[in-house]
């Protein structure tokens, strides 16, 4: 039962985060608030170098996997279109 509660909580948080991203896109921060936020982030990075490095590595890995999947899909589409094994050039 707790698993379904955890899943519901995760889904709720994801929905709220998406709403916030959409709202923020329509209502960008003022330059003063942007500078303040950048300073806060900079201080956090200085205080938590291990966590920051872990976040960066996870971000790079996710993007690397996304790019590899895109390349695999492009190759698959090319093979499906004409039966050749070209790289989509």
C-alpha positions as CSV (number, residue, x, y, z in Angstrom):
1,X,0.0,0.0,0.0
2,X,2.8,2.4,0.8
3,X,4.2,1.8,-2.7
4,X,1.0,3.2,-4.3
5,X,1.1,6.1,-1.9
6,X,4.7,6.8,-2.8
7,X,3.8,6.6,-6.5
8,X,0.9,8.9,-6.1
9,X,3.1,11.4,-4.2
10,X,5.8,11.2,-6.9
11,X,3.1,11.7,-9.6
12,X,1.7,14.7,-7.8
13,X,5.1,16.3,-7.4
14,X,5.9,15.7,-11.0
15,X,2.6,17.4,-12.1
16,X,3.2,20.3,-9.8
17,X,6.8,20.7,-11.1
18,X,5.5,20.8,-14.7
19,X,2.9,23.4,-13.8
20,X,5.6,25.5,-12.1
21,X,7.9,25.2,-15.2
22,X,5.0,26.4,-17.4
23,X,4.2,29.2,-15.1
24,X,7.8,30.3,-14.8
25,X,8.1,30.3,-18.6
26,X,5.3,32.8,-18.8
27,X,6.5,34.8,-15.8
28,X,10.3,35.1,-15.9
29,X,12.3,36.3,-13.0
30,X,13.4,40.0,-12.8
31,X,17.1,40.7,-13.3
32,X,17.5,41.3,-9.6
33,X,15.9,38.1,-8.6
34,X,17.9,36.2,-11.3
35,X,21.1,37.6,-9.9
36,X,20.1,36.7,-6.3
37,X,19.2,33.1,-7.4
38,X,22.5,32.8,-9.3
39,X,24.4,33.8,-6.2
40,X,22.4,31.3,-4.0
41,X,23.3,28.5,-6.5
42,X,26.9,29.5,-6.6
43,X,27.1,29.4,-2.8
44,X,25.4,26.0,-2.7
45,X,27.9,24.7,-5.3
46,X,30.8,25.9,-3.1
47,X,29.3,24.3,0.0
48,X,28.4,21.0,-1.7
49,X,31.0,20.1,-4.3
50,X,30.4,16.3,-4.1
51,X,26.6,16.7,-4.6
52,X,27.2,19.1,-7.4
53,X,29.7,16.8,-9.2
54,X,27.2,13.9,-8.8
55,X,24.4,16.0,-10.3
56,X,26.6,17.0,-13.2
57,X,27.7,13.4,-13.9
58,X,24.0,12.3,-13.8
59,X,23.0,15.1,-16.2
60,X,25.8,14.2,-18.6
61,X,25.0,10.5,-18.5
62,X,21.3,11.2,-19.2
63,X,22.1,13.4,-22.1
64,X,24.6,11.0,-23.5
65,X,22.0,8.2,-23.3
66,X,19.5,10.4,-25.0
67,X,21.9,11.2,-27.8
68,X,22.8,7.6,-28.3
69,X,19.1,6.6,-28.5
70,X,18.6,9.4,-31.1
71,X,21.5,8.0,-33.2
72,X,20.1,4.4,-32.9
73,X,16.7,5.6,-34.0
74,X,18.1,7.4,-36.9
75,X,20.1,4.3,-38.0
76,X,17.0,2.1,-37.5
77,X,14.9,4.4,-39.6
78,X,17.4,4.5,-42.4
79,X,17.6,0.7,-42.4
80,X,13.8,0.4,-42.4
81,X,13.4,2.9,-45.2
82,X,15.7,1.3,-47.8
83,X,17.2,-1.8,-46.3
84,X,20.8,-0.4,-46.5
85,X,23.0,0.0,-43.5
86,X,24.1,3.6,-44.2
87,X,24.3,6.0,-41.2
88,X,21.5,8.3,-42.4
89,X,23.7,10.6,-44.5
